[in-house]
Amino acid sequence: MRNRIIKILTAAFIIFFLAACSTAEKQRPVKSTSKANLKDASELNTELAIGYIQEQQYKAARDKLEKAIIQDDSNIDAYKTLAYLYALLGLADEAEIKYEQALNLNDRDNDLLNSYGTFLCSNGKLEEAQKQFEKAYNNPFYESAYLALSNAGSCYIKQGDYKKAEELLRKSLRIQPSLPGSLISMADVGVKTERYLMARAYIQRYHAVRAPSADSLWIQIQAEKALGSEDHYMKYARQLIRDFPDSDEAGWVEAEARNERFRQ
């Protein structure tokens, strides 16, 4: 589940930041220290940092973002990107500080609220996360409200509130029927509430739009086993062990197989 939240966080960053920026090959020189030129330089350094993150050059990205903030301390994208970078690297305290600084600049930025909510959920601050999601998806002018609905639904699974999770996930899918995060989370709800046909249907829809992961295969394996479909169970179990041999999920499948042999 934690891996899924991290993937959601990464996807949210790509949607909200990478799509809006193009990577520059090198920094243009700043000819003066006027406010306008410093603002332009700050924006350029933020774009460069995004390029470095894509290339996994994290130190260079951090340096550019810190410089961007010095050049223009009102550049909210620099704060948001630095918060994302810290979260990606597992530096939760540093990430939260940057998220809060960004919110101080604009506490009605829906993309920021959604991203911050996802970060909080991934770090176990579930109730606080839901408050951020609610602010985002309740805004009638937020064009990407379906993402906040999806992330909130996935977070409710972590809280064990499957009814609320399903409600929000279904809302997101009515807007975006092929939204991967909602499809896999709905399949997860199906397994956790012992509605295995539902789990199978949603995980099949997920695999139609995304390549199988250890997480998704584990959900399908549980559904197929509960439905008594031995052939499908063995097919996906072999695929999981073959494609993701070092995953926790592969270990769980192998442990189940050993337990079954002991019972015979």
Short mmCIF file of the C-alpha atoms (twelve columns), coordinates in Angstrom:
data_MODEL
# 
_entry.id   MODEL 
# 
loop_
_atom_site.group_PDB 
_atom_site.id 
_atom_site.type_symbol 
_atom_site.label_atom_id 
_atom_site.label_alt_id 
_atom_site.label_comp_id 
_atom_site.label_asym_id 
_atom_site.label_seq_id 
_atom_site.Cartn_x 
_atom_site.Cartn_y 
_atom_site.Cartn_z 
_atom_site.pdbx_PDB_model_num 
ATOM 1   C CA . MET A 1   0.000   0.000   0.000   1 
ATOM 2   C CA . ARG A 2   2.856   2.396   0.837   1 
ATOM 3   C CA . ASN A 3   4.382   1.725   -2.613  1 
ATOM 4   C CA . ARG A 4   1.062   2.618   -4.217  1 
ATOM 5   C CA . ILE A 5   0.858   5.894   -2.290  1 
ATOM 6   C CA . ILE A 6   4.401   6.775   -3.363  1 
ATOM 7   C CA . LYS A 7   3.503   6.061   -6.989  1 
ATOM 8   C CA . ILE A 8   0.443   8.274   -6.654  1 
ATOM 9   C CA . LEU A 9   2.562   11.049  -5.231  1 
ATOM 10  C CA . THR A 10  4.991   10.711  -8.143  1 
ATOM 11  C CA . ALA A 11  2.183   10.688  -10.692 1 
ATOM 12  C CA . ALA A 12  0.645   13.781  -9.129  1 
ATOM 13  C CA . PHE A 13  3.945   15.606  -9.377  1 
ATOM 14  C CA . ILE A 14  4.355   14.667  -13.039 1 
ATOM 15  C CA . ILE A 15  0.845   15.848  -13.892 1 
ATOM 16  C CA . PHE A 16  1.018   19.135  -12.023 1 
ATOM 17  C CA . PHE A 17  4.610   20.181  -12.639 1 
ATOM 18  C CA . LEU A 18  6.349   18.349  -15.463 1 
ATOM 19  C CA . ALA A 19  3.561   18.905  -17.954 1 
ATOM 20  C CA . ALA A 20  3.785   22.632  -17.421 1 
ATOM 21  C CA . CYS A 21  7.540   22.948  -17.803 1 
ATOM 22  C CA . SER A 22  10.165  22.094  -20.377 1 
ATOM 23  C CA . THR A 23  13.767  21.301  -19.478 1 
ATOM 24  C CA . ALA A 24  16.299  23.910  -20.479 1 
ATOM 25  C CA . GLU A 25  19.752  22.717  -21.508 1 
ATOM 26  C CA . LYS A 26  21.652  25.397  -19.618 1 
ATOM 27  C CA . GLN A 27  20.893  28.436  -17.534 1 
ATOM 28  C CA . ARG A 28  20.631  31.728  -19.328 1 
ATOM 29  C CA . PRO A 29  22.767  34.486  -17.783 1 
ATOM 30  C CA . VAL A 30  20.964  37.113  -15.727 1 
ATOM 31  C CA . LYS A 31  21.959  40.551  -16.965 1 
ATOM 32  C CA . SER A 32  20.782  42.579  -13.978 1 
ATOM 33  C CA . THR A 33  19.488  42.165  -10.456 1 
ATOM 34  C CA . SER A 34  16.116  43.766  -11.079 1 
ATOM 35  C CA . LYS A 35  13.065  42.060  -9.558  1 
ATOM 36  C CA . ALA A 36  11.806  41.059  -12.998 1 
ATOM 37  C CA . ASN A 37  15.074  39.402  -13.949 1 
ATOM 38  C CA . LEU A 38  15.346  37.627  -10.605 1 
ATOM 39  C CA . LYS A 39  11.800  36.324  -11.037 1 
ATOM 40  C CA . ASP A 40  12.661  35.016  -14.518 1 
ATOM 41  C CA . ALA A 41  15.851  33.419  -13.181 1 
ATOM 42  C CA . SER A 42  13.881  31.765  -10.376 1 
ATOM 43  C CA . GLU A 43  11.395  30.294  -12.824 1 
ATOM 44  C CA . LEU A 44  14.215  29.038  -15.034 1 
ATOM 45  C CA . ASN A 45  15.996  27.401  -12.119 1 
ATOM 46  C CA . THR A 46  12.747  25.664  -11.163 1 
ATOM 47  C CA . GLU A 47  12.418  24.302  -14.699 1 
ATOM 48  C CA . LEU A 48  16.029  23.151  -14.646 1 
ATOM 49  C CA . ALA A 49  15.436  21.417  -11.317 1 
ATOM 50  C CA . ILE A 50  12.482  19.517  -12.757 1 
ATOM 51  C CA . GLY A 51  14.720  18.311  -15.561 1 
ATOM 52  C CA . TYR A 52  17.321  17.178  -13.046 1 
ATOM 53  C CA . ILE A 53  14.660  15.277  -11.088 1 
ATOM 54  C CA . GLN A 54  13.621  13.467  -14.268 1 
ATOM 55  C CA . GLU A 55  17.264  12.506  -14.741 1 
ATOM 56  C CA . GLN A 56  17.563  11.489  -11.053 1 
ATOM 57  C CA . GLN A 57  20.208  14.133  -10.424 1 
ATOM 58  C CA . TYR A 58  18.744  15.029  -7.068  1 
ATOM 59  C CA . LYS A 59  21.534  17.122  -5.582  1 
ATOM 60  C CA . ALA A 60  21.649  19.353  -8.642  1 
ATOM 61  C CA . ALA A 61  17.850  19.668  -8.477  1 
ATOM 62  C CA . ARG A 62  17.931  20.669  -4.819  1 
ATOM 63  C CA . ASP A 63  20.643  23.262  -5.467  1 
ATOM 64  C CA . LYS A 64  18.640  24.837  -8.293  1 
ATOM 65  C CA . LEU A 65  15.461  24.939  -6.201  1 
ATOM 66  C CA . GLU A 66  17.182  26.518  -3.218  1 
ATOM 67  C CA . LYS A 67  18.640  29.130  -5.547  1 
ATOM 68  C CA . ALA A 68  15.227  29.712  -7.120  1 
ATOM 69  C CA . ILE A 69  13.722  30.445  -3.705  1 
ATOM 70  C CA . ILE A 70  16.519  32.874  -2.859  1 
ATOM 71  C CA . GLN A 71  15.923  34.663  -6.165  1 
ATOM 72  C CA . ASP A 72  12.149  34.852  -5.657  1 
ATOM 73  C CA . ASP A 73  10.727  33.802  -2.309  1 
ATOM 74  C CA . SER A 74  7.198   34.002  -3.736  1 
ATOM 75  C CA . ASN A 75  7.839   31.285  -6.365  1 
ATOM 76  C CA . ILE A 76  5.346   28.707  -5.144  1 
ATOM 77  C CA . ASP A 77  6.342   26.169  -7.808  1 
ATOM 78  C CA . ALA A 78  9.866   26.122  -6.394  1 
ATOM 79  C CA . TYR A 79  8.538   25.316  -2.920  1 
ATOM 80  C CA . LYS A 80  6.168   22.645  -4.268  1 
ATOM 81  C CA . THR A 81  8.889   21.011  -6.321  1 
ATOM 82  C CA . LEU A 82  11.361  21.035  -3.439  1 
ATOM 83  C CA . ALA A 83  8.702   19.530  -1.158  1 
ATOM 84  C CA . TYR A 84  8.130   16.778  -3.719  1 
ATOM 85  C CA . LEU A 85  11.862  16.148  -4.011  1 
ATOM 86  C CA . TYR A 86  12.297  15.821  -0.253  1 
ATOM 87  C CA . ALA A 87  9.288   13.475  -0.087  1 
ATOM 88  C CA . LEU A 88  10.705  11.386  -2.926  1 
ATOM 89  C CA . LEU A 89  13.970  11.026  -1.014  1 
ATOM 90  C CA . GLY A 90  12.212  10.090  2.209   1 
ATOM 91  C CA . LEU A 91  13.051  13.349  3.988   1 
ATOM 92  C CA . ALA A 92  9.626   13.768  5.549   1 
ATOM 93  C CA . ASP A 93  10.411  16.595  7.967   1 
ATOM 94  C CA . GLU A 94  12.043  18.716  5.265   1 
ATOM 95  C CA . ALA A 95  9.198   17.980  2.847   1 
ATOM 96  C CA . GLU A 96  6.542   19.027  5.349   1 
ATOM 97  C CA . ILE A 97  8.312   22.317  6.025   1 
ATOM 98  C CA . LYS A 98  8.348   23.146  2.308   1 
ATOM 99  C CA . TYR A 99  4.715   22.129  1.871   1 
ATOM 100 C CA . GLU A 100 3.732   24.426  4.726   1 
ATOM 101 C CA . GLN A 101 5.769   27.282  3.276   1 
ATOM 102 C CA . ALA A 102 4.026   26.779  -0.063  1 
ATOM 103 C CA . LEU A 103 0.630   26.813  1.658   1 
ATOM 104 C CA . ASN A 104 1.570   30.065  3.367   1 
ATOM 105 C CA . LEU A 105 1.952   31.532  -0.104  1 
ATOM 106 C CA . ASN A 106 -1.349  30.133  -1.390  1 
ATOM 107 C CA . ASP A 107 -3.580  27.903  0.732   1 
ATOM 108 C CA . ARG A 108 -6.129  27.626  -2.096  1 
ATOM 109 C CA . ASP A 109 -3.813  25.980  -4.614  1 
ATOM 110 C CA . ASN A 110 -5.769  22.786  -5.292  1 
ATOM 111 C CA . ASP A 111 -2.870  20.916  -6.867  1 
ATOM 112 C CA . LEU A 112 -0.784  21.752  -3.811  1 
ATOM 113 C CA . LEU A 113 -3.532  20.607  -1.442  1 
ATOM 114 C CA . ASN A 114 -3.849  17.328  -3.314  1 
ATOM 115 C CA . SER A 115 -0.098  16.738  -3.342  1 
ATOM 116 C CA . TYR A 116 0.236   17.653  0.333   1 
ATOM 117 C CA . GLY A 117 -2.644  15.344  1.231   1 
ATOM 118 C CA . THR A 118 -0.960  12.464  -0.571  1 
ATOM 119 C CA . PHE A 119 2.278   13.183  1.256   1 
ATOM 120 C CA . LEU A 120 0.513   13.265  4.636   1 
ATOM 121 C CA . CYS A 121 -1.303  10.009  3.911   1 
ATOM 122 C CA . SER A 122 1.944   8.269   2.934   1 
ATOM 123 C CA . ASN A 123 3.391   9.344   6.285   1 
ATOM 124 C CA . GLY A 124 0.511   8.115   8.398   1 
ATOM 125 C CA . LYS A 125 -1.178  11.481  9.065   1 
ATOM 126 C CA . LEU A 126 -4.459  10.202  7.733   1 
ATOM 127 C CA . GLU A 127 -7.049  12.575  9.191   1 
ATOM 128 C CA . GLU A 128 -4.941  15.596  8.324   1 
ATOM 129 C CA . ALA A 129 -4.513  14.234  4.807   1 
ATOM 130 C CA . GLN A 130 -8.268  13.943  4.337   1 
ATOM 131 C CA . LYS A 131 -8.733  17.593  5.282   1 
ATOM 132 C CA . GLN A 132 -6.387  18.615  2.473   1 
ATOM 133 C CA . PHE A 133 -8.093  16.329  -0.048  1 
ATOM 134 C CA . GLU A 134 -11.532 17.647  0.902   1 
ATOM 135 C CA . LYS A 135 -10.475 21.240  0.307   1 
ATOM 136 C CA . ALA A 136 -9.324  20.238  -3.179  1 
ATOM 137 C CA . TYR A 137 -12.155 17.995  -4.404  1 
ATOM 138 C CA . ASN A 138 -14.895 20.189  -2.917  1 
ATOM 139 C CA . ASN A 139 -13.755 23.133  -5.020  1 
ATOM 140 C CA . PRO A 140 -16.163 23.211  -7.995  1 
ATOM 141 C CA . PHE A 141 -13.564 24.986  -10.135 1 
ATOM 142 C CA . TYR A 142 -10.842 22.359  -9.641  1 
ATOM 143 C CA . GLU A 143 -10.517 20.633  -13.008 1 
ATOM 144 C CA . SER A 144 -8.501  17.731  -11.584 1 
ATOM 145 C CA . ALA A 145 -10.842 17.040  -8.664  1 
ATOM 146 C CA . TYR A 146 -10.997 13.396  -9.764  1 
ATOM 147 C CA . LEU A 147 -7.357  12.999  -8.704  1 
ATOM 148 C CA . ALA A 148 -8.051  14.322  -5.219  1 
ATOM 149 C CA . LEU A 149 -11.086 12.021  -4.989  1 
ATOM 150 C CA . SER A 150 -8.942  9.073   -6.035  1 
ATOM 151 C CA . ASN A 151 -6.158  9.879   -3.594  1 
ATOM 152 C CA . ALA A 152 -8.630  10.436  -0.758  1 
ATOM 153 C CA . GLY A 153 -10.296 7.105   -1.536  1 
ATOM 154 C CA . SER A 154 -6.976  5.303   -1.497  1 
ATOM 155 C CA . CYS A 155 -6.147  6.947   1.820   1 
ATOM 156 C CA . TYR A 156 -9.472  5.803   3.314   1 
ATOM 157 C CA . ILE A 157 -8.440  2.224   2.484   1 
ATOM 158 C CA . LYS A 158 -5.400  2.781   4.662   1 
ATOM 159 C CA . GLN A 159 -7.763  4.004   7.399   1 
ATOM 160 C CA . GLY A 160 -9.914  0.877   7.058   1 
ATOM 161 C CA . ASP A 161 -12.999 2.848   6.007   1 
ATOM 162 C CA . TYR A 162 -13.844 0.854   2.887   1 
ATOM 163 C CA . LYS A 163 -17.338 2.300   2.471   1 
ATOM 164 C CA . LYS A 164 -16.051 5.878   2.270   1 
ATOM 165 C CA . ALA A 165 -13.158 4.747   0.088   1 
ATOM 166 C CA . GLU A 166 -15.491 3.098   -2.404  1 
ATOM 167 C CA . GLU A 167 -17.771 6.136   -2.513  1 
ATOM 168 C CA . LEU A 168 -14.948 8.501   -3.444  1 
ATOM 169 C CA . LEU A 169 -13.245 6.087   -5.823  1 
ATOM 170 C CA . ARG A 170 -16.484 5.538   -7.740  1 
ATOM 171 C CA . LYS A 171 -16.928 9.307   -8.025  1 
ATOM 172 C CA . SER A 172 -13.452 9.639   -9.503  1 
ATOM 173 C CA . LEU A 173 -14.125 6.839   -11.998 1 
ATOM 174 C CA . ARG A 174 -17.338 8.459   -13.163 1 
ATOM 175 C CA . ILE A 175 -15.180 11.385  -14.254 1 
ATOM 176 C CA . GLN A 176 -12.159 9.373   -15.458 1 
ATOM 177 C CA . PRO A 177 -13.187 5.716   -16.067 1 
ATOM 178 C CA . SER A 178 -9.622  4.564   -16.794 1 
ATOM 179 C CA . LEU A 179 -7.882  6.246   -13.866 1 
ATOM 180 C CA . PRO A 180 -5.286  3.647   -12.806 1 
ATOM 181 C CA . GLY A 181 -5.054  4.662   -9.151  1 
ATOM 182 C CA . SER A 182 -8.806  4.346   -8.678  1 
ATOM 183 C CA . LEU A 183 -9.029  1.036   -10.542 1 
ATOM 184 C CA . ILE A 184 -6.389  -0.712  -8.451  1 
ATOM 185 C CA . SER A 185 -7.777  0.783   -5.243  1 
ATOM 186 C CA . MET A 186 -11.275 -0.433  -6.102  1 
ATOM 187 C CA . ALA A 187 -9.824  -3.909  -6.702  1 
ATOM 188 C CA . ASP A 188 -8.157  -3.664  -3.301  1 
ATOM 189 C CA . VAL A 189 -11.499 -2.721  -1.707  1 
ATOM 190 C CA . GLY A 190 -13.032 -5.781  -3.392  1 
ATOM 191 C CA . VAL A 191 -10.440 -8.089  -1.812  1 
ATOM 192 C CA . LYS A 192 -10.672 -6.467  1.607   1 
ATOM 193 C CA . THR A 193 -14.487 -6.691  1.643   1 
ATOM 194 C CA . GLU A 194 -14.477 -10.239 0.206   1 
ATOM 195 C CA . ARG A 195 -16.173 -9.215  -3.048  1 
ATOM 196 C CA . TYR A 196 -13.774 -11.129 -5.224  1 
ATOM 197 C CA . LEU A 197 -15.648 -10.868 -8.528  1 
ATOM 198 C CA . MET A 198 -15.545 -7.105  -8.100  1 
ATOM 199 C CA . ALA A 199 -11.824 -7.297  -7.326  1 
ATOM 200 C CA . ARG A 200 -11.202 -9.385  -10.439 1 
ATOM 201 C CA . ALA A 201 -13.179 -6.997  -12.660 1 
ATOM 202 C CA . TYR A 202 -11.343 -3.900  -11.460 1 
ATOM 203 C CA . ILE A 203 -7.869  -5.422  -11.561 1 
ATOM 204 C CA . GLN A 204 -8.522  -6.588  -15.120 1 
ATOM 205 C CA . ARG A 205 -9.498  -3.026  -16.030 1 
ATOM 206 C CA . TYR A 206 -6.334  -1.808  -14.336 1 
ATOM 207 C CA . HIS A 207 -4.150  -4.231  -16.314 1 
ATOM 208 C CA . ALA A 208 -5.809  -2.995  -19.509 1 
ATOM 209 C CA . VAL A 209 -4.301  0.468   -18.931 1 
ATOM 210 C CA . ARG A 210 -1.172  -0.260  -16.885 1 
ATOM 211 C CA . ALA A 211 1.478   -2.957  -16.910 1 
ATOM 212 C CA . PRO A 212 1.190   -5.403  -14.003 1 
ATOM 213 C CA . SER A 213 3.088   -4.554  -10.826 1 
ATOM 214 C CA . ALA A 214 3.856   -6.693  -7.798  1 
ATOM 215 C CA . ASP A 215 1.003   -4.913  -6.001  1 
ATOM 216 C CA . SER A 216 -1.561  -5.453  -8.754  1 
ATOM 217 C CA . LEU A 217 -0.599  -9.092  -9.315  1 
ATOM 218 C CA . TRP A 218 -0.920  -9.792  -5.596  1 
ATOM 219 C CA . ILE A 219 -4.456  -8.375  -5.644  1 
ATOM 220 C CA . GLN A 220 -5.346  -10.548 -8.638  1 
ATOM 221 C CA . ILE A 221 -3.814  -13.638 -7.030  1 
ATOM 222 C CA . GLN A 222 -5.924  -13.166 -3.900  1 
ATOM 223 C CA . ALA A 223 -9.083  -12.723 -5.968  1 
ATOM 224 C CA . GLU A 224 -8.428  -15.760 -8.174  1 
ATOM 225 C CA . LYS A 225 -7.608  -17.967 -5.193  1 
ATOM 226 C CA . ALA A 226 -10.788 -16.944 -3.370  1 
ATOM 227 C CA . LEU A 227 -12.839 -17.592 -6.513  1 
ATOM 228 C CA . GLY A 228 -11.347 -21.084 -6.822  1 
ATOM 229 C CA . SER A 229 -9.737  -20.400 -10.187 1 
ATOM 230 C CA . GLU A 230 -6.643  -22.561 -9.769  1 
ATOM 231 C CA . ASP A 231 -5.327  -22.055 -13.310 1 
ATOM 232 C CA . HIS A 232 -5.497  -18.280 -13.073 1 
ATOM 233 C CA . TYR A 233 -4.087  -18.313 -9.558  1 
ATOM 234 C CA . MET A 234 -1.051  -20.309 -10.702 1 
ATOM 235 C CA . LYS A 235 -0.606  -18.155 -13.816 1 
ATOM 236 C CA . TYR A 236 -0.428  -14.881 -11.897 1 
ATOM 237 C CA . ALA A 237 1.587   -16.398 -9.030  1 
ATOM 238 C CA . ARG A 238 4.260   -17.552 -11.494 1 
ATOM 239 C CA . GLN A 239 4.218   -14.159 -13.211 1 
ATOM 240 C CA . LEU A 240 4.692   -12.365 -9.878  1 
ATOM 241 C CA . ILE A 241 7.617   -14.549 -8.831  1 
ATOM 242 C CA . ARG A 242 9.202   -14.342 -12.287 1 
ATOM 243 C CA . ASP A 243 8.846   -10.594 -12.846 1 
ATOM 244 C CA . PHE A 244 9.209   -9.325  -9.275  1 
ATOM 245 C CA . PRO A 245 11.301  -11.948 -7.456  1 
ATOM 246 C CA . ASP A 246 12.590  -9.549  -4.789  1 
ATOM 247 C CA . SER A 247 9.199   -8.063  -3.891  1 
ATOM 248 C CA . ASP A 248 7.407   -8.608  -0.606  1 
ATOM 249 C CA . GLU A 249 4.444   -9.909  -2.600  1 
ATOM 250 C CA . ALA A 250 6.563   -12.659 -4.193  1 
ATOM 251 C CA . GLY A 251 7.665   -13.667 -0.718  1 
ATOM 252 C CA . TRP A 252 4.043   -13.882 0.409   1 
ATOM 253 C CA . VAL A 253 3.149   -16.137 -2.531  1 
ATOM 254 C CA . GLU A 254 6.093   -18.423 -1.816  1 
ATOM 255 C CA . ALA A 255 5.155   -18.556 1.866   1 
ATOM 256 C CA . GLU A 256 1.598   -19.519 0.946   1 
ATOM 257 C CA . ALA A 257 2.900   -22.270 -1.335  1 
ATOM 258 C CA . ARG A 258 5.086   -23.670 1.469   1 
ATOM 259 C CA . ASN A 259 2.151   -23.640 3.882   1 
ATOM 260 C CA . GLU A 260 -0.032  -25.473 1.388   1 
ATOM 261 C CA . ARG A 261 2.617   -28.205 0.997   1 
ATOM 262 C CA . PHE A 262 2.800   -28.641 4.776   1 
ATOM 263 C CA . ARG A 263 -0.974  -29.117 4.964   1 
ATOM 264 C CA . GLN A 264 -0.934  -31.922 2.385   1 
# 
